[in-house]
Amino acid sequence: MEEMTKEEMQRYLNQEAQRGSTETEAYRNLMNILGLVFPGSTSQEASD
């Protein structure tokens, strides 16, 4: 699990937006980087 400051997270989300990612995709990618899993999701959904 990686640690990021809120400024680093915001910078990452801004970069994702510039790449054309949707907000949901950007958050999903950020959660993946941080090693977080959305509550109620299975490990298979988390690996997608």
C-alpha positions as CSV (number, residue, x, y, z in Angstrom):
1,M,0.0,0.0,0.0
2,E,1.4,3.4,-1.1
3,E,0.9,6.6,0.9
4,M,0.0,9.9,-0.8
5,T,-0.7,13.4,0.5
6,K,-4.0,15.0,-0.5
7,E,-2.0,17.3,-2.9
8,E,-0.5,14.2,-4.6
9,M,-3.9,12.6,-4.9
10,Q,-5.4,15.8,-6.4
11,R,-2.5,16.0,-8.8
12,Y,-3.0,12.4,-9.9
13,L,-6.7,13.0,-10.4
14,N,-6.0,16.1,-12.5
15,Q,-3.5,14.1,-14.6
16,E,-6.2,11.4,-15.1
17,A,-8.7,14.1,-16.2
18,Q,-6.2,15.5,-18.8
19,R,-5.8,11.9,-20.1
20,G,-9.5,11.8,-20.7
21,S,-10.4,9.3,-17.9
22,T,-13.8,9.6,-16.4
23,E,-14.1,10.6,-12.8
24,T,-15.0,7.0,-11.8
25,E,-12.1,5.5,-13.7
26,A,-9.7,8.0,-12.1
27,Y,-11.0,7.2,-8.6
28,R,-10.8,3.5,-9.3
29,N,-7.2,3.8,-10.5
30,L,-6.3,5.9,-7.5
31,M,-7.9,3.3,-5.1
32,N,-5.9,0.6,-6.9
33,I,-2.6,2.5,-6.4
34,L,-3.4,3.0,-2.7
35,G,-4.4,-0.6,-2.3
36,L,-8.0,0.3,-1.2
37,V,-11.1,-1.8,-2.0
38,F,-14.6,-0.4,-2.2
39,P,-16.7,-1.7,0.7
40,G,-18.8,-4.7,-0.4
41,S,-16.8,-5.4,-3.5
42,T,-15.2,-8.8,-4.0
43,S,-11.5,-9.4,-4.6
44,Q,-12.3,-10.3,-8.2
45,E,-13.9,-6.9,-8.8
46,A,-11.0,-5.1,-7.1
47,S,-8.5,-6.8,-9.5
48,D,-10.4,-5.6,-12.6
